[in-house]
Amino acid sequence: MAYLVPAVASALAGRGRVIVSTGTKNLQEQLMEKDIPFLQSVLPKRFTATYMKGRSNYLCLNRMGRAQATPVLEGLDEVDYFEEVVDWSKASQTGDRAELSNLPESLSFWRHIDARSETCLGQQCPDFDPCFITRMRNRAQDADIVVVNHHLFFADLALRNSNYGSVLPDYTAVILDEAHLIEDVASEYFGSQVSNYQIEDIVRDLGMATIEEADVDREVTKSASRLSRFAENFWMGFREGRGEDGRYPIIPGTFAARNREGKIVTTPLGICTLLSTVRSRDWRQPSTS
């Protein structure tokens, strides 16, 4: 209530739509099923609110129609479940999988009928107008308050940064509830990952490659060995002097070459550039670096 009341006041005062982003499904449901309906019943002015979830939570009418003529069931026990989903799809206003609370959580055929983006036909789809995704977006465009989860919020930010459009409607304010969870989610959408396992896989694949030219084979073997050595030094650079667990920051000298006395001799140019970029970046704007 502490943030919903001023959020509603702001939206009704003409300051624009407010996004409320949550970290868990339970909180999203609490807001939409309890807190917001309560405020709608007691506040003097009317306001509208809706929620948006990831596309895989919604039914695709086009895929549903095709699935009825294509075998997608893994057993006879799913026939009744599938028929119940068909009947539900004709009555539901949202197409949200959460409405099927009486069905098992893991329906094996749901992946064949959900509205995931890689199978979406967009405006070319014959079911575009009645599409549950289209309806969800229309409701969000008309709402004063839109409730989402952190994954959808940061997915939208990533799209806006890459000039590929957006997922969420435009807004003037965002409230991040359960904000202790956003670090990992933001890193997923705005970070890059590399692991020692990925490098080990590359080295293993190189070792298994069949190379007929002896000179090339020797060079590949030598390069693979150097890669393993560099990778080992790279990971050790994070851990030295900083314990065995936790997260390790890149600090000046982390990957620098040192003499026997431990003094820095040279610092690799790439790391220097990275550190300089990190220090000088305007962190108010998301980055894909």
ZIBEL-V220381 format. One record per residue. N is the residue number from 1. SS is DSSP state (~ for helix, > for strand, _ for the rest). PHI is phi in degrees with one decimal (999 if undefined). BURIAL is 1 if it has 16 or more other ideal C-beta (glycine too) atoms within 10 Angstrom, else 0. Layout:
N_SS_PHI_BURIAL ; N_SS_PHI_BURIAL
This chain:
1___999_0 ; 2___-61.5_0 ; 3___-106.7_0 ; 4_~_-68.1_1 ; 5_~_-61.7_0 ; 6_~_-66.2_0 ; 7_~_-64.7_1 ; 8_~_-63.9_1 ; 9_~_-59.5_0 ; 10_~_-64.1_1 ; 11_~_-64.1_1 ; 12_~_-71.6_0 ; 13_~_-82.1_0 ; 14_~_88.2_0 ; 15_~_-85.7_0 ; 16___110.4_0 ; 17___-67.8_1 ; 18_>_-116.3_1 ; 19_>_-97.7_1 ; 20_>_-112.5_1 ; 21_>_-108.2_1 ; 22_>_-115.1_1 ; 23___-94.3_1 ; 24___-129.3_0 ; 25_~_-65.8_0 ; 26_~_-61.1_0 ; 27_~_-68.5_1 ; 28_~_-59.8_1 ; 29_~_-68.0_0 ; 30_~_-62.3_0 ; 31_~_-62.6_1 ; 32_~_-80.1_1 ; 33_~_-100.3_0 ; 34_~_-126.6_0 ; 35_~_-66.2_1 ; 36_~_-67.5_1 ; 37_~_-58.1_0 ; 38_~_-62.8_0 ; 39_~_-64.6_1 ; 40_~_-64.3_0 ; 41_~_-86.9_0 ; 42_~_-113.8_0 ; 43___-73.7_0 ; 44___-69.1_0 ; 45___-107.4_0 ; 46___-77.4_0 ; 47___-142.8_1 ; 48___-113.1_1 ; 49_>_-145.5_1 ; 50_>_-150.5_1 ; 51_>_-127.3_1 ; 52___-131.5_1 ; 53___-123.7_1 ; 54___-63.3_1 ; 55_~_-57.9_1 ; 56_~_-67.7_0 ; 57_~_-80.1_1 ; 58_>_-112.3_1 ; 59_>_-80.1_1 ; 60___-99.9_1 ; 61_~_-64.3_1 ; 62_~_-67.0_1 ; 63_~_-67.3_1 ; 64_~_-61.6_1 ; 65_~_-62.5_0 ; 66_~_-69.5_0 ; 67_~_-66.1_1 ; 68___-67.3_0 ; 69___-108.5_0 ; 70___-127.4_0 ; 71___-66.8_0 ; 72___-126.4_1 ; 73___-89.3_1 ; 74___-98.5_0 ; 75___-170.6_0 ; 76_~_-64.3_0 ; 77_~_-66.6_0 ; 78_~_-93.2_1 ; 79_~_-61.0_0 ; 80_~_-64.6_0 ; 81_~_-61.6_1 ; 82_~_-64.3_1 ; 83_~_-64.2_0 ; 84_~_-66.4_0 ; 85_~_-65.6_1 ; 86_~_-61.4_0 ; 87_~_-63.5_0 ; 88_~_-63.2_1 ; 89_~_-63.0_1 ; 90_~_-80.7_0 ; 91_~_-107.0_0 ; 92___-68.3_1 ; 93___-94.7_0 ; 94___-113.2_1 ; 95___70.9_1 ; 96_>_-79.1_0 ; 97_~_-55.2_1 ; 98_~_-62.8_0 ; 99_~_-69.0_0 ; 100___-89.2_1 ; 101___-67.8_0 ; 102___-85.1_0 ; 103___-98.1_1 ; 104___-56.5_0 ; 105___-62.3_0 ; 106___-106.6_0 ; 107___-85.8_1 ; 108___-63.2_0 ; 109___-88.1_1 ; 110_~_-60.4_1 ; 111_~_-65.4_0 ; 112_~_-88.1_1 ; 113___-129.1_1 ; 114_>_-79.8_1 ; 115___-99.4_1 ; 116___-57.6_0 ; 117_~_-66.6_0 ; 118_~_-68.6_0 ; 119_~_-110.0_0 ; 120___-76.2_1 ; 121___-92.1_0 ; 122_~_62.8_0 ; 123_~_-70.4_0 ; 124_~_-80.9_0 ; 125___-72.5_1 ; 126___-65.1_0 ; 127___-104.5_0 ; 128___-62.3_0 ; 129___-66.2_0 ; 130___-80.7_0 ; 131___-54.0_1 ; 132_~_-67.6_1 ; 133_~_-68.8_1 ; 134_~_-60.5_1 ; 135_~_-63.5_1 ; 136_~_-59.2_1 ; 137_~_-67.3_1 ; 138_~_-65.6_0 ; 139_~_-63.1_1 ; 140_~_-66.8_1 ; 141_~_-63.7_0 ; 142_~_-94.8_0 ; 143___-91.5_1 ; 144___-81.3_1 ; 145_>_-122.8_1 ; 146_>_-122.0_1 ; 147_>_-99.0_1 ; 148_>_-133.9_1 ; 149_>_-107.3_1 ; 150_~_-60.4_1 ; 151_~_-62.8_1 ; 152_~_-68.2_1 ; 153_~_-62.4_1 ; 154_~_-76.8_1 ; 155_~_-63.1_1 ; 156_~_-64.7_1 ; 157_~_-60.3_1 ; 158_~_-63.1_1 ; 159_~_-66.3_0 ; 160_~_-64.0_0 ; 161_~_-69.7_0 ; 162___-95.9_0 ; 163___63.4_0 ; 164___-101.6_0 ; 165___95.9_0 ; 166___-154.7_0 ; 167___-101.1_1 ; 168___-90.7_1 ; 169___-69.0_1 ; 170___-61.3_0 ; 171___-146.5_1 ; 172___-110.1_0 ; 173_>_-149.9_0 ; 174_>_-133.4_1 ; 175_>_-112.5_1 ; 176_>_-99.2_1 ; 177___-88.0_1 ; 178___53.2_0 ; 179_~_-67.8_0 ; 180_~_-65.2_0 ; 181_~_-94.5_1 ; 182_~_-77.9_1 ; 183_~_-59.4_0 ; 184_~_-67.6_0 ; 185_~_-67.4_1 ; 186_~_-62.8_1 ; 187_~_-62.6_0 ; 188_~_-64.1_0 ; 189_~_-94.2_1 ; 190_~_-120.1_0 ; 191___-118.3_0 ; 192___-122.2_0 ; 193___-123.6_0 ; 194___-145.4_0 ; 195___-134.0_0 ; 196_~_-63.6_0 ; 197_~_-68.0_0 ; 198_~_-63.4_0 ; 199_~_-67.8_1 ; 200_~_-61.1_0 ; 201_~_-63.8_0 ; 202_~_-62.0_0 ; 203_~_-62.7_0 ; 204_~_-64.6_0 ; 205_~_-64.2_0 ; 206_~_-63.3_1 ; 207_~_-67.8_0 ; 208_~_-90.9_0 ; 209___-68.2_0 ; 210___-91.0_0 ; 211___-122.1_0 ; 212___-78.5_0 ; 213___-75.3_0 ; 214_~_-62.2_0 ; 215_~_-63.4_0 ; 216_~_-66.5_0 ; 217_~_-61.0_0 ; 218_~_-63.2_0 ; 219_~_-66.5_0 ; 220_~_-65.3_0 ; 221_~_-62.6_0 ; 222_~_-65.2_0 ; 223_~_-65.5_0 ; 224_~_-63.7_1 ; 225_~_-65.5_0 ; 226_~_-63.9_0 ; 227_~_-60.5_0 ; 228_~_-62.5_1 ; 229_~_-67.4_0 ; 230_~_-63.6_0 ; 231_~_-63.7_1 ; 232_~_-62.3_0 ; 233_~_-66.4_0 ; 234_~_-61.8_0 ; 235_~_-67.6_0 ; 236_~_-65.2_0 ; 237_~_-62.2_1 ; 238_~_-76.5_0 ; 239_~_-93.6_0 ; 240___-59.5_0 ; 241___75.6_0 ; 242___-129.3_0 ; 243___82.0_0 ; 244___-107.7_0 ; 245___-140.0_0 ; 246___90.1_0 ; 247___-103.0_0 ; 248___-119.1_0 ; 249___-75.5_0 ; 250___-84.7_0 ; 251___-115.2_0 ; 252___-54.1_0 ; 253___91.1_0 ; 254___-56.0_1 ; 255___-110.9_1 ; 256___-75.6_0 ; 257_>_-75.5_0 ; 258_>_-124.9_0 ; 259___-88.3_0 ; 260___-64.4_0 ; 261___-84.2_0 ; 262___87.1_0 ; 263___-82.5_0 ; 264_>_-69.2_0 ; 265_>_-96.9_0 ; 266_>_-140.9_0 ; 267___-115.3_0 ; 268___-54.9_0 ; 269_~_-56.9_0 ; 270_~_-59.8_0 ; 271_~_-69.9_1 ; 272_~_-58.6_0 ; 273_~_-62.9_0 ; 274_~_-60.5_0 ; 275_~_-63.1_1 ; 276_~_-63.5_0 ; 277_~_-65.7_0 ; 278_~_-61.1_0 ; 279_~_-68.4_0 ; 280_~_-91.9_0 ; 281___-67.9_0 ; 282___-85.4_0 ; 283___-75.9_0 ; 284___-73.3_0 ; 285___-106.4_0 ; 286___-60.3_0 ; 287___-134.8_0 ; 288___-96.4_0 ; 289___-73.1_0
